[in-house]
């Protein structure tokens, strides 16, 4: 790991596909309208950072640390979050596109997804306890042996979660979205 340390800096409109991102620790930094698409952003530490209007699609984030990081209006298609550094991992997502990303076997308790698109996202064997899926599209998302205890799906939509194959104790659902729990049973709800 390199000794580069960046504190309370703002990065605006930087295209990291042309300007290589420096390895190191970014503490309390803000990234506005930056492009990380398809780059190697491995082994970087982001601590208490904000990413706003950034493109992370297909970015390699192996062993990258996201400690108390907020993503707002970011395009994050195809990210393998299951490869990130797990130490103190804490993220929140608002107005983000996370289609085709993977949280496979990851521990993401208390993660908030607000107005996000999580189509085809893999939550297989994920520990997603006390998460909040607020007005979030989960069409085609994979929930298999996922721990969703105490999570809130009251305003989520297009999900298909089999109660027999997942842990749902104290999870919250609305009457309007109960079909997402029953669709595997081929029941007609009118």
C-alpha positions in Angstrom: 0.0 0.0 0.0 1.3 3.4 -0.9 1.6 6.3 1.6 -0.6 8.8 -0.4 -3.1 10.5 1.9 -5.8 12.9 0.7 -7.9 14.7 3.2 -11.1 16.8 2.7 -10.4 17.3 -1.0 -12.9 17.8 -3.8 -12.5 16.2 -7.2 -14.8 17.5 -9.9 -15.2 16.3 -13.5 -12.1 14.1 -13.5 -12.0 11.4 -16.1 -10.0 8.7 -14.4 -9.9 6.7 -17.7 -7.5 9.4 -18.9 -6.0 10.6 -15.6 -4.9 7.6 -13.4 -6.3 7.7 -9.9 -3.6 7.7 -7.2 -3.5 4.8 -4.8 -3.8 5.7 -1.2 -6.4 6.8 1.4 -9.0 9.3 0.6 -10.5 10.7 3.8 -13.6 12.9 3.8 -13.3 13.6 0.1 -16.0 14.4 -2.4 -16.0 13.2 -6.0 -18.4 15.1 -8.3 -19.2 14.0 -11.8 -16.1 11.8 -12.1 -15.6 8.9 -14.5 -14.2 5.7 -13.1 -15.7 3.5 -15.8 -13.8 0.2 -16.4 -10.6 1.4 -14.5 -8.6 -0.5 -11.9 -9.5 1.1 -8.6 -8.1 -1.7 -6.5 -6.5 -1.4 -3.1 -7.7 2.2 -2.5 -9.2 3.3 0.8 -12.3 5.6 0.7 -13.2 6.8 4.2 -16.2 9.0 4.8 -16.3 10.0 1.1 -19.2 11.1 -1.1 -19.5 10.1 -4.8 -22.1 12.3 -6.6 -23.0 11.9 -10.3 -20.1 9.5 -10.9 -19.8 6.6 -13.3 -18.4 3.4 -11.8 -19.7 0.9 -14.4 -17.5 -2.2 -14.7 -14.8 -0.7 -12.4 -12.5 -3.2 -10.8 -12.8 -2.6 -7.0 -10.9 -5.6 -5.7 -9.7 -5.0 -2.1 -11.0 -1.4 -2.3 -12.3 -0.1 1.1 -15.6 1.8 1.3 -15.8 2.9 4.9 -18.9 5.0 5.5 -19.2 6.0 1.8 -22.3 7.6 0.2 -23.1 7.1 -3.5 -25.6 9.6 -4.9 -26.9 9.4 -8.5 -24.1 7.1 -9.6 -24.0 4.7 -12.4 -22.6 1.5 -11.0 -23.5 -1.3 -13.4 -21.7 -4.6 -13.1 -19.7 -3.9 -10.0 -18.3 -6.9 -8.0 -18.8 -5.5 -4.4 -18.1 -9.1 -3.2 -14.4 -8.4 -3.9 -14.1 -5.3 -1.8 -12.1 -4.9 1.4 -14.5 -6.0 4.2 -12.9 -4.2 7.1 -15.4 -1.5 8.3 -17.4 -1.8 5.1 -20.3 0.7 5.2 -22.1 2.2 2.2 -25.3 3.9 1.3 -26.9 4.4 -2.2 -29.3 7.0 -3.3 -30.7 7.4 -6.9 -28.1 4.9 -8.2 -28.1 2.3 -11.0 -26.6 -0.9 -9.7 -27.9 -3.3 -12.4 -25.9 -6.6 -12.8 -23.8 -5.9 -9.7 -22.9 -8.5 -7.1 -23.1 -8.5 -3.3 -22.5 -12.3 -3.3 -21.7 -13.6 0.3 -21.1 -10.0 1.5 -22.0 -8.6 4.9 -23.9 -5.3 4.3 -26.1 -4.8 7.4 -27.9 -1.5 7.6 -27.2 -0.6 4.0 -29.7 1.9 2.5 -30.8 1.8 -1.1 -33.1 4.8 -1.9 -34.7 5.2 -5.3 -32.2 2.7 -6.8 -32.3 0.3 -9.7 -31.1 -3.1 -8.6 -32.1 -5.2 -11.5 -30.4 -8.5 -11.9 -28.3 -7.9 -8.7 -26.9 -11.0 -7.0 -27.6 -11.1 -3.3 -26.9 -14.8 -3.0 -25.8 -15.8 0.6 -25.5 -12.0 1.5 -26.1 -10.9 5.0 -28.3 -7.9 4.4 -29.9 -7.5 7.8 -31.7 -4.3 8.7 -31.3 -3.0 5.2 -33.7 -0.4 3.7 -34.9 -0.9 0.1 -36.8 2.4 -0.3 -38.6 2.8 -3.6 -36.1 0.4 -5.2 -36.5 -1.8 -8.3 -35.4 -5.4 -7.7 -36.5 -6.9 -10.9 -34.6 -10.1 -11.5 -32.5 -9.7 -8.3 -31.3 -13.0 -7.0 -32.1 -13.8 -3.3 -30.9 -17.3 -2.4 -30.0 -18.2 1.2 -29.9 -14.4 1.9 -30.3 -13.1 5.4 -32.8 -10.3 5.1 -33.9 -10.2 8.8 -35.3 -6.9 9.9 -34.9 -5.4 6.4 -37.6 -3.0 5.0 -39.2 -3.8 1.6 -42.4 -1.8 2.1 -41.8 0.4 -0.9 -39.6 -1.9 -2.9 -41.0 -3.4 -6.1 -40.5 -6.1 -8.8 -38.8 -8.5 -6.3 -39.1 -12.2 -6.1 -38.0 -13.5 -2.7 -38.8 -17.1 -1.8 -39.5 -17.3 2.0 -38.4 -20.9 2.1 -35.0 -20.1 0.7 -34.2 -16.9 2.6 -34.1 -15.6 6.2 -37.0 -13.1 6.6 -37.6 -12.9 10.3 -39.0 -9.4 11.1 -38.6 -8.2 7.5 -41.2 -5.7 6.6 -43.4 -5.8 3.5 -46.5 -3.9 2.4 -49.8 -5.5 1.4 -49.2 -4.2 -2.1 -45.9 -6.0 -2.7 -46.7 -9.4 -1.1 -46.9 -10.9 -4.5 -43.1 -10.8 -4.6 -43.0 -13.3 -1.7 -45.6 -15.6 -3.3 -44.8 -15.6 -7.0 -42.8 -18.9 -6.8 -46.0 -20.6 -5.7 -47.9 -19.7 -8.9 -50.8 -18.3 -6.8 -53.3 -16.0 -8.4 -53.8 -12.9 -6.3 -56.7 -10.7 -7.3 
